[in-house]
Amino acid sequence: MSASRVTIDRDGTAQGDDGIGGTAQGADRVHGVKIEFVGDDGRPRTLYYFSADVDNGSFKPSGFAAFCDRLGTGDALIKSASYLMHRDRFSDVRNFLLEHSRLLVQDDSGIPIAQFDQARWQLRPFGHYSGPIGLFANRYQSQLARLFDQGNTEAIDFGIGYRWRTQTSNLIVATKTNATTSGDPARNQSVSPSGGESNKNRSVLGSDATDRDRSHHSGRHVRRNRSVVSGIRYSSPWSFW
C-alpha cells in the first residue's frame, strides 16, 4: 500500500501536491490524498480522499467536477449533509450525484426525495423518519414521510445521521433502474470528498456532526465532513412513489 498527497488542476487532472496549499496561490485548489492498495481479490485499487468546496461557485470551476466525471459512474453514500443539497446553490453537485450514481444510500439530509425521477429510480426506505432535528426543522419532507408510511419499511439496528440514536435513524436506498456495471471505469476507484474547518461551504456529501454544531446558520459547514463511495448493492429494490 502507498499514500501520497495530490491536488487537482482546473482541468480536473490530479497530480502530486507541491505543498503550497497554505499560500494564496494554492489556497483555492482541491487537495487530497491518493491511496493505492490491493483488494481482497488481488486486484489493485485506488482511493482518493479530498477536501473540497462543492457549492456552485467552486464545484465546477475548481476542476473537482471534471476529475470526478472522469471516474465514470459509481455508488454513493450521503450522511449528515446539512440539507445543503436542498438549496439551489448546491444544485451542481446534487445533479452530478443523480447523474453519476448507480446506487445511492443516504439519510434524509442528502438529496431531497422530490429530486428523484420516478422513471429512473427505485427507492427503498429503512428505519424511521420523524423529520429533521430542530436545527433543520424547515427541511421536513412530506413526500418522504409518505414513503415511510406505506408499510414496507425495514428496520435497522444501528444509528446514523443527525438522529443517531437506535430506532430513530433513517436511510433510503435509491437504485437507478437503468444502471449498468460492466465496463465501468469507476469500479476500482472510490472518491471521498470531505471538508475541514473553513469559512467556505465544504463537502455536502457527509459529516460526523451532531445537533450541537450550530455553524450551519452562518453559512459555514460543520466539522470533519466525510463521505465514502459505497459498494452496497441490492438485487431486488422496491419502488415507492
Contacts in CASP RR format, 6 or more apart in sequence:
PFRMAT RR
TARGET T0000
AUTHOR 0000-0000-0000
METHOD contacts of the structure
MODEL  1
MSASRVTIDRDGTAQGDDGIGGTAQGADRVHGVKIEFVGDDGRPRTLYYF
SADVDNGSFKPSGFAAFCDRLGTGDALIKSASYLMHRDRFSDVRNFLLEH
SRLLVQDDSGIPIAQFDQARWQLRPFGHYSGPIGLFANRYQSQLARLFDQ
GNTEAIDFGIGYRWRTQTSNLIVATKTNATTSGDPARNQSVSPSGGESNK
NRSVLGSDATDRDRSHHSGRHVRRNRSVVSGIRYSSPWSFW
1 35 0 8 1.000
1 36 0 8 1.000
1 37 0 8 1.000
1 38 0 8 1.000
2 35 0 8 1.000
2 36 0 8 1.000
2 37 0 8 1.000
3 33 0 8 1.000
3 34 0 8 1.000
3 35 0 8 1.000
3 36 0 8 1.000
4 16 0 8 1.000
4 17 0 8 1.000
4 33 0 8 1.000
4 34 0 8 1.000
5 16 0 8 1.000
5 17 0 8 1.000
5 19 0 8 1.000
5 31 0 8 1.000
5 32 0 8 1.000
5 33 0 8 1.000
5 34 0 8 1.000
6 14 0 8 1.000
6 15 0 8 1.000
6 16 0 8 1.000
6 17 0 8 1.000
6 31 0 8 1.000
6 32 0 8 1.000
6 33 0 8 1.000
6 34 0 8 1.000
6 48 0 8 1.000
7 14 0 8 1.000
7 15 0 8 1.000
7 16 0 8 1.000
7 17 0 8 1.000
7 18 0 8 1.000
7 21 0 8 1.000
7 26 0 8 1.000
7 29 0 8 1.000
7 30 0 8 1.000
7 31 0 8 1.000
7 32 0 8 1.000
8 14 0 8 1.000
8 15 0 8 1.000
8 29 0 8 1.000
8 30 0 8 1.000
8 50 0 8 1.000
8 62 0 8 1.000
8 63 0 8 1.000
8 64 0 8 1.000
8 67 0 8 1.000
9 15 0 8 1.000
9 63 0 8 1.000
10 61 0 8 1.000
10 62 0 8 1.000
10 63 0 8 1.000
11 63 0 8 1.000
11 66 0 8 1.000
12 63 0 8 1.000
12 64 0 8 1.000
12 66 0 8 1.000
12 67 0 8 1.000
12 70 0 8 1.000
13 67 0 8 1.000
14 34 0 8 1.000
14 48 0 8 1.000
14 67 0 8 1.000
17 31 0 8 1.000
17 32 0 8 1.000
20 26 0 8 1.000
21 27 0 8 1.000
21 29 0 8 1.000
21 31 0 8 1.000
28 58 0 8 1.000
28 62 0 8 1.000
29 62 0 8 1.000
30 50 0 8 1.000
30 51 0 8 1.000
30 52 0 8 1.000
30 62 0 8 1.000
30 63 0 8 1.000
30 64 0 8 1.000
30 67 0 8 1.000
31 50 0 8 1.000
31 51 0 8 1.000
32 48 0 8 1.000
32 49 0 8 1.000
32 50 0 8 1.000
32 51 0 8 1.000
33 48 0 8 1.000
33 49 0 8 1.000
34 46 0 8 1.000
34 47 0 8 1.000
34 48 0 8 1.000
35 46 0 8 1.000
35 47 0 8 1.000
35 48 0 8 1.000
35 49 0 8 1.000
36 44 0 8 1.000
36 45 0 8 1.000
36 46 0 8 1.000
37 44 0 8 1.000
37 45 0 8 1.000
37 47 0 8 1.000
38 44 0 8 1.000
38 45 0 8 1.000
39 45 0 8 1.000
43 188 0 8 1.000
44 188 0 8 1.000
45 188 0 8 1.000
45 189 0 8 1.000
45 190 0 8 1.000
46 188 0 8 1.000
46 189 0 8 1.000
46 190 0 8 1.000
47 189 0 8 1.000
47 190 0 8 1.000
47 192 0 8 1.000
48 189 0 8 1.000
48 190 0 8 1.000
48 191 0 8 1.000
48 192 0 8 1.000
49 192 0 8 1.000
49 194 0 8 1.000
50 64 0 8 1.000
50 191 0 8 1.000
50 192 0 8 1.000
50 193 0 8 1.000
50 194 0 8 1.000
50 203 0 8 1.000
51 193 0 8 1.000
51 194 0 8 1.000
51 195 0 8 1.000
51 196 0 8 1.000
51 202 0 8 1.000
51 203 0 8 1.000
52 58 0 8 1.000
52 59 0 8 1.000
52 62 0 8 1.000
52 64 0 8 1.000
52 193 0 8 1.000
52 194 0 8 1.000
52 195 0 8 1.000
52 202 0 8 1.000
52 203 0 8 1.000
53 59 0 8 1.000
53 62 0 8 1.000
53 198 0 8 1.000
53 200 0 8 1.000
53 201 0 8 1.000
53 202 0 8 1.000
54 64 0 8 1.000
54 90 0 8 1.000
54 92 0 8 1.000
54 93 0 8 1.000
54 193 0 8 1.000
54 201 0 8 1.000
54 202 0 8 1.000
54 203 0 8 1.000
54 204 0 8 1.000
54 205 0 8 1.000
55 84 0 8 1.000
55 89 0 8 1.000
55 90 0 8 1.000
55 93 0 8 1.000
55 200 0 8 1.000
55 201 0 8 1.000
56 88 0 8 1.000
56 89 0 8 1.000
56 90 0 8 1.000
56 91 0 8 1.000
56 92 0 8 1.000
57 89 0 8 1.000
57 92 0 8 1.000
58 64 0 8 1.000
58 200 0 8 1.000
59 65 0 8 1.000
59 92 0 8 1.000
59 93 0 8 1.000
59 96 0 8 1.000
60 66 0 8 1.000
60 92 0 8 1.000
64 193 0 8 1.000
65 92 0 8 1.000
65 93 0 8 1.000
65 96 0 8 1.000
68 96 0 8 1.000
68 100 0 8 1.000
68 191 0 8 1.000
69 96 0 8 1.000
69 100 0 8 1.000
70 185 0 8 1.000
71 185 0 8 1.000
71 186 0 8 1.000
71 189 0 8 1.000
71 191 0 8 1.000
72 100 0 8 1.000
72 184 0 8 1.000
72 185 0 8 1.000
72 186 0 8 1.000
73 100 0 8 1.000
73 101 0 8 1.000
73 102 0 8 1.000
73 179 0 8 1.000
73 184 0 8 1.000
73 186 0 8 1.000
74 100 0 8 1.000
74 101 0 8 1.000
74 102 0 8 1.000
74 103 0 8 1.000
74 184 0 8 1.000
74 186 0 8 1.000
74 187 0 8 1.000
74 229 0 8 1.000
75 101 0 8 1.000
75 102 0 8 1.000
75 103 0 8 1.000
75 104 0 8 1.000
75 105 0 8 1.000
75 229 0 8 1.000
75 230 0 8 1.000
75 231 0 8 1.000
75 232 0 8 1.000
75 233 0 8 1.000
76 97 0 8 1.000
76 101 0 8 1.000
76 103 0 8 1.000
76 104 0 8 1.000
76 105 0 8 1.000
76 106 0 8 1.000
76 205 0 8 1.000
76 227 0 8 1.000
76 229 0 8 1.000
76 230 0 8 1.000
77 104 0 8 1.000
77 105 0 8 1.000
77 106 0 8 1.000
77 205 0 8 1.000
77 227 0 8 1.000
77 228 0 8 1.000
77 229 0 8 1.000
77 230 0 8 1.000
77 232 0 8 1.000
78 85 0 8 1.000
78 97 0 8 1.000
78 104 0 8 1.000
78 105 0 8 1.000
78 106 0 8 1.000
78 107 0 8 1.000
78 109 0 8 1.000
78 110 0 8 1.000
78 111 0 8 1.000
78 204 0 8 1.000
78 205 0 8 1.000
78 206 0 8 1.000
78 227 0 8 1.000
79 106 0 8 1.000
79 107 0 8 1.000
79 109 0 8 1.000
79 110 0 8 1.000
79 160 0 8 1.000
79 161 0 8 1.000
79 206 0 8 1.000
79 207 0 8 1.000
79 227 0 8 1.000
80 107 0 8 1.000
80 109 0 8 1.000
80 161 0 8 1.000
80 162 0 8 1.000
80 206 0 8 1.000
80 207 0 8 1.000
80 208 0 8 1.000
80 209 0 8 1.000
80 222 0 8 1.000
81 106 0 8 1.000
81 107 0 8 1.000
81 109 0 8 1.000
81 110 0 8 1.000
81 204 0 8 1.000
81 205 0 8 1.000
81 206 0 8 1.000
81 207 0 8 1.000
82 109 0 8 1.000
82 136 0 8 1.000
82 204 0 8 1.000
82 207 0 8 1.000
82 209 0 8 1.000
82 216 0 8 1.000
82 221 0 8 1.000
82 222 0 8 1.000
83 109 0 8 1.000
83 110 0 8 1.000
83 132 0 8 1.000
83 136 0 8 1.000
83 139 0 8 1.000
84 90 0 8 1.000
84 201 0 8 1.000
84 204 0 8 1.000
84 221 0 8 1.000
85 91 0 8 1.000
85 93 0 8 1.000
85 94 0 8 1.000
85 97 0 8 1.000
85 110 0 8 1.000
85 111 0 8 1.000
85 112 0 8 1.000
85 204 0 8 1.000
86 110 0 8 1.000
86 112 0 8 1.000
86 139 0 8 1.000
90 201 0 8 1.000
90 204 0 8 1.000
93 204 0 8 1.000
93 205 0 8 1.000
94 111 0 8 1.000
94 115 0 8 1.000
97 104 0 8 1.000
97 111 0 8 1.000
97 205 0 8 1.000
98 104 0 8 1.000
98 111 0 8 1.000
98 115 0 8 1.000
98 116 0 8 1.000
101 174 0 8 1.000
101 176 0 8 1.000
102 175 0 8 1.000
102 176 0 8 1.000
102 179 0 8 1.000
102 180 0 8 1.000
102 181 0 8 1.000
103 173 0 8 1.000
103 174 0 8 1.000
103 175 0 8 1.000
103 176 0 8 1.000
103 179 0 8 1.000
103 230 0 8 1.000
103 231 0 8 1.000
103 232 0 8 1.000
103 233 0 8 1.000
103 234 0 8 1.000
104 111 0 8 1.000
104 173 0 8 1.000
104 174 0 8 1.000
105 171 0 8 1.000
105 172 0 8 1.000
105 173 0 8 1.000
105 174 0 8 1.000
105 230 0 8 1.000
105 232 0 8 1.000
106 171 0 8 1.000
106 172 0 8 1.000
106 174 0 8 1.000
107 160 0 8 1.000
107 161 0 8 1.000
107 162 0 8 1.000
107 169 0 8 1.000
107 170 0 8 1.000
107 171 0 8 1.000
107 172 0 8 1.000
108 129 0 8 1.000
108 131 0 8 1.000
108 132 0 8 1.000
108 139 0 8 1.000
108 141 0 8 1.000
108 144 0 8 1.000
108 170 0 8 1.000
108 172 0 8 1.000
109 132 0 8 1.000
109 136 0 8 1.000
109 139 0 8 1.000
109 161 0 8 1.000
109 162 0 8 1.000
110 204 0 8 1.000
112 141 0 8 1.000
113 123 0 8 1.000
113 141 0 8 1.000
113 143 0 8 1.000
113 144 0 8 1.000
113 147 0 8 1.000
113 172 0 8 1.000
114 141 0 8 1.000
114 143 0 8 1.000
116 123 0 8 1.000
116 174 0 8 1.000
118 239 0 8 1.000
118 241 0 8 1.000
119 177 0 8 1.000
120 176 0 8 1.000
120 177 0 8 1.000
120 178 0 8 1.000
121 174 0 8 1.000
121 175 0 8 1.000
121 176 0 8 1.000
121 177 0 8 1.000
122 174 0 8 1.000
122 175 0 8 1.000
122 177 0 8 1.000
122 237 0 8 1.000
122 238 0 8 1.000
122 239 0 8 1.000
123 147 0 8 1.000
123 172 0 8 1.000
123 173 0 8 1.000
123 174 0 8 1.000
123 237 0 8 1.000
123 238 0 8 1.000
123 239 0 8 1.000
123 240 0 8 1.000
123 241 0 8 1.000
124 154 0 8 1.000
124 172 0 8 1.000
124 173 0 8 1.000
124 174 0 8 1.000
124 175 0 8 1.000
124 234 0 8 1.000
124 237 0 8 1.000
124 238 0 8 1.000
124 240 0 8 1.000
125 147 0 8 1.000
125 148 0 8 1.000
125 152 0 8 1.000
125 153 0 8 1.000
125 154 0 8 1.000
125 170 0 8 1.000
125 171 0 8 1.000
125 172 0 8 1.000
125 240 0 8 1.000
126 153 0 8 1.000
126 154 0 8 1.000
126 155 0 8 1.000
126 156 0 8 1.000
126 170 0 8 1.000
126 171 0 8 1.000
126 172 0 8 1.000
126 173 0 8 1.000
127 148 0 8 1.000
127 153 0 8 1.000
127 154 0 8 1.000
127 155 0 8 1.000
127 156 0 8 1.000
127 167 0 8 1.000
127 169 0 8 1.000
127 170 0 8 1.000
127 171 0 8 1.000
128 148 0 8 1.000
128 153 0 8 1.000
128 167 0 8 1.000
128 168 0 8 1.000
128 169 0 8 1.000
128 170 0 8 1.000
129 144 0 8 1.000
129 145 0 8 1.000
129 147 0 8 1.000
129 148 0 8 1.000
129 170 0 8 1.000
130 163 0 8 1.000
130 168 0 8 1.000
131 140 0 8 1.000
131 141 0 8 1.000
131 145 0 8 1.000
131 163 0 8 1.000
132 139 0 8 1.000
132 140 0 8 1.000
132 162 0 8 1.000
133 162 0 8 1.000
133 163 0 8 1.000
133 211 0 8 1.000
134 211 0 8 1.000
135 162 0 8 1.000
135 211 0 8 1.000
135 214 0 8 1.000
135 216 0 8 1.000
136 162 0 8 1.000
136 216 0 8 1.000
144 172 0 8 1.000
147 172 0 8 1.000
147 240 0 8 1.000
147 241 0 8 1.000
148 170 0 8 1.000
150 240 0 8 1.000
152 238 0 8 1.000
152 240 0 8 1.000
155 167 0 8 1.000
156 169 0 8 1.000
156 171 0 8 1.000
157 166 0 8 1.000
158 166 0 8 1.000
158 169 0 8 1.000
159 165 0 8 1.000
159 166 0 8 1.000
159 168 0 8 1.000
159 169 0 8 1.000
160 169 0 8 1.000
160 171 0 8 1.000
161 169 0 8 1.000
162 209 0 8 1.000
162 210 0 8 1.000
162 211 0 8 1.000
163 169 0 8 1.000
163 170 0 8 1.000
164 210 0 8 1.000
173 232 0 8 1.000
173 234 0 8 1.000
173 237 0 8 1.000
175 234 0 8 1.000
175 237 0 8 1.000
181 187 0 8 1.000
190 228 0 8 1.000
190 229 0 8 1.000
191 229 0 8 1.000
192 205 0 8 1.000
192 226 0 8 1.000
192 227 0 8 1.000
192 228 0 8 1.000
192 229 0 8 1.000
193 203 0 8 1.000
193 205 0 8 1.000
193 227 0 8 1.000
194 202 0 8 1.000
194 203 0 8 1.000
194 205 0 8 1.000
194 206 0 8 1.000
194 224 0 8 1.000
194 225 0 8 1.000
194 226 0 8 1.000
194 227 0 8 1.000
195 202 0 8 1.000
195 203 0 8 1.000
195 221 0 8 1.000
195 224 0 8 1.000
195 225 0 8 1.000
195 226 0 8 1.000
196 202 0 8 1.000
196 221 0 8 1.000
196 223 0 8 1.000
196 224 0 8 1.000
196 225 0 8 1.000
197 223 0 8 1.000
198 220 0 8 1.000
198 221 0 8 1.000
199 220 0 8 1.000
200 220 0 8 1.000
200 221 0 8 1.000
201 219 0 8 1.000
201 220 0 8 1.000
201 221 0 8 1.000
202 221 0 8 1.000
202 225 0 8 1.000
203 221 0 8 1.000
203 225 0 8 1.000
203 226 0 8 1.000
203 227 0 8 1.000
204 221 0 8 1.000
204 225 0 8 1.000
205 225 0 8 1.000
205 226 0 8 1.000
205 227 0 8 1.000
206 225 0 8 1.000
206 226 0 8 1.000
206 227 0 8 1.000
207 221 0 8 1.000
207 222 0 8 1.000
207 223 0 8 1.000
207 224 0 8 1.000
207 225 0 8 1.000
207 226 0 8 1.000
208 223 0 8 1.000
208 224 0 8 1.000
208 225 0 8 1.000
208 226 0 8 1.000
209 222 0 8 1.000
209 223 0 8 1.000
209 224 0 8 1.000
209 225 0 8 1.000
213 222 0 8 1.000
213 223 0 8 1.000
215 221 0 8 1.000
215 222 0 8 1.000
216 222 0 8 1.000
END
